[in-house]
Amino acid sequence: MMDRERKWKIHFHDLDKNNCGVIDQEDIICLFKELGVVISKANAKSIIQMMDKDSSMTVDWAEFLHYVILNPVDSIGELVSSWKHSLVFDVGESRAMPIEFPEGASGFGAWRTFVLAAGLADAVSRTVTAPIDRLKTQLQVHGSKAFSQGFQEIRAGGLRSMWQGNAVNVLKGTPQSTLQCLIYAQMKVCTQNSAQETLTVQQRFGLGCVSGAAAHAAFYPLEVLKVRLNLQQAVTYHGVWACARSIYRHESLSSFYRGFKPSVLCMIPYAGVECAVHQSIINWAKGDPAYNSDSQLFFFSFVAFASGQITSYPLAVIRTQQQAQAFSSDSRPASGMLDGLVGTYERRGVRGFYNGMGASFVRAFPCALINYTLTRKFEELVSSI
């Protein structure tokens, strides 16, 4: 224990650039700059608040040691990684509220590290949880019949059938998130005042909706392909390209955007509720060291995710049913969004609007844990290359 304390005492003095006995925001900014990442003063302030117990906006040795003991890390790199992941958590779904990239983080190294690490972790998490995601899609379209159909498909195609559509799901995940973050970052520069440290809830909500809708529109055809591949029976399509070619030949180009309207509309309540709940809870939690652990912040983020899901899920069900149109006769989607809502209520009642939401929540936990754990590991790996 004494050796570990001596080691961190040396790290503390290295962080204290002014040799004043405390670490402040400028020391944090300088540390990140040495690692090739430029962070904003607002993010540096948030990091200081994680360790600051007397609200002095500086961290002395006792506070620093207390934080290190509560968050067991073995190096400065792991400490920095824990700070980054304490600021933003991913709960395993396509969020309408993207990660806020730090101002000035335009260097290729910073972007490469984030995109590659997040992309690899996202691909692994989507692959591991693909059977649950496929079950959710089938429940949204077929209702309770999804279970019996699932067992029939496993008997016919083996366990491999549970991963139908996963390739296109992985293919669209990281590029869509990256594009959304790029659009968000550019609009943030135009929106945020020079004297404004952080965006307001209303500003984050608006930017999240616009950037999410733009990125969603660019990659929406891949979402349609994923749903069709998820729902196929007896190997209807031999691969992603065959599925796309079949839709184009036998339907129309507009079929690649079936369900786009409810898909965009469901972002509004999802983004608004999740953003408001997430920011409110996290700001409250970070002000109290007792609620500042990774597990508790992770739980608070999941509460925000669940709130957004509950308010927007009916529109997500209608979106999936429209995406499956002309493919699954059981879904019998109506031509318009309002007709789809009425038809779902007539066939299945209120419960029909929430088919598959349980599977979505079940998928969120392992997906988020895998993303959170592997992103750290991949960041260290990519940074060392």
Buried (B, 14 or more C-beta within 10 A) or exposed (E): EEEEEEEBEEBBEEBBEEEEEBBBBEBBBBBBEEBBBBBBBBBBBBBBBBBBEEEEEBBBBEBBBBBBEEBEBEEBBBBBBBBBBBBBBBBBBBBBBBBBBBBEBEEEEBBBBBBBBBBBBBBBBBBBBBBBBBBBBBBBBBBEEBEEBBEEBBEEBEEEBBBBBBBBBBBBBBBBBBBBBBBBBEBBEEBBEEEEEBBEBEBBBBBBBBBBBBBBEBBBBBBBBBBBBBBBBEEBBEEBEEBBEBBEEEBEEEBBBBBBBBBBBBBBBBBBBBBBBBBEBBEEBBEEBEBBBBEEBBBBBBBBBBBBBBBBBBBBBBBBBBBBBBBBEBBBBBEBBEEBBEBBBEEBEEEBBBBBBEBBBBBBBBBBBBBBBBBBEBBBBBBEE
